Amino acid sequence: MALAETALLSQARTAYERGRVVAGLRSAIVVAPMAAASWVVCDRPAATAAGAILLATVVTACVWRGGTWARGARLGLWAGLPPLVLPLSALLAGHVCGASFCAYYPGLCLVGGVLGGALVTWLAPRHAASPAAAAAVAILAGTLGCLVAGVTGIVVLVGGLILAASPALVAQRA
Amino acid sequence: MDQAERQRLNQDLARLADGDREAFHPVFVRLRPLLARFAARHLPADAAEDVAQEALLRVFSRLSEFDPARDALSWAFGIAAWEIRSARQRERRRREEPATALADRPADGPGPEQSAISSDLAAAMDAALAELEPGVADTLWHYAIGTRPSGVAPAAFRKRVERGLARLREAWRGKHGAR
């Protein structure tokens, strides 16, 4: 049964938006291995699950929105790899903190955050991506790794990443 | 459709694929009549409008997958060709004889065993075709009915058919071995 023109227009709009949500969910699939690594290594299931759900939601929303936001989210997933991988690798390698205050893991989160922020600053203008979306996604992805360093690790990750990404963030505002 | 119009469609589709909602209406207005005419060329009038609408909805639902390096019109027609093929399959299945009619089959016609084999082969071929990309299946479909898509040179069409048949053979071997 053929549809009236207005009904067809409305259904086409719905089909388009649904397709974009599906594309967003497809992009967010990469969060699953990140969350699995964090789950296994950090042994903080509740925090990992909450972080992963938040990250997947932000990625899906950005890709659904499209344009610079979508490109920013995809870039953020790459930029989030250093702060995700560095602390997890160190823990897997068997590093154990002996002192009452251990600066090793927060230090790795800082280095990972700075590397991630530098990637955002370098790549966001080249790919016409939103640095804000990229930084937000990178922070959330990095948080999954920096859970090993607790709140201190996450705070220094956020600080390092924003500091290193600030040239791109400032340029976006200007 | 002239070259400038086609170029505009390419640009609008690329913008919409990137998430620019302002390109939605121009794409809808341009694609709607094109898909309707395309379906009308390949299907009876009563089915063409429904299939054109289904194809249009399918195009919009898959727009996020559109690669701006490709030609927008060919991409949309590839999806429409797939819908047309599905509609024909549905129609063919609807018209298939019911099992009770086997008893009335004339003695010189194909026997029940031969009919079952033919039906199995047709189903297997449909399954193999369904694994191909819409563009490849469309080329083979044109080849099967002895036509050539407009705007495709004979030599290019021949090459596409060769590639398509090779892909179909691969899909067939993947499912049924080297038989």
Contacts between the chains, C-beta under 8 A, distances in Angstrom:
chain1	res1	chain2	res2	distance
A	1	B	50	7.0
A	2	B	49	4.4
A	2	B	50	5.7
A	2	B	53	6.1
A	3	B	53	5.8
A	8	B	32	7.8
A	8	B	53	5.8
A	8	B	56	7.1
A	8	B	57	7.9
A	9	B	28	6.2
A	11	B	57	5.8
A	12	B	24	8.0
A	12	B	28	5.9
A	12	B	56	6.1
A	12	B	57	5.9
A	12	B	60	4.5
A	13	B	24	6.7
A	13	B	60	7.6
A	15	B	57	4.7
A	15	B	58	7.6
A	15	B	60	4.3
A	15	B	61	4.0
A	16	B	16	7.5
A	16	B	24	6.7
A	16	B	60	4.2
A	16	B	61	6.8
A	16	B	63	5.8
A	18	B	61	6.1
A	19	B	60	6.7
A	19	B	61	4.1
A	19	B	62	6.0
A	19	B	63	5.8
A	19	B	64	5.1
A	19	B	65	7.9
A	20	B	19	6.9
A	20	B	63	7.9
A	20	B	64	5.3
A	22	B	61	8.0
A	22	B	64	7.4
A	23	B	64	3.7
A	23	B	65	7.3
A	64	B	19	7.9
A	65	B	19	6.2
A	66	B	18	5.6
A	66	B	19	1.3
A	66	B	20	7.0
A	67	B	18	5.6
A	67	B	19	4.6
A	67	B	20	6.4
A	69	B	19	7.6
A	70	B	18	7.5
A	70	B	19	6.0
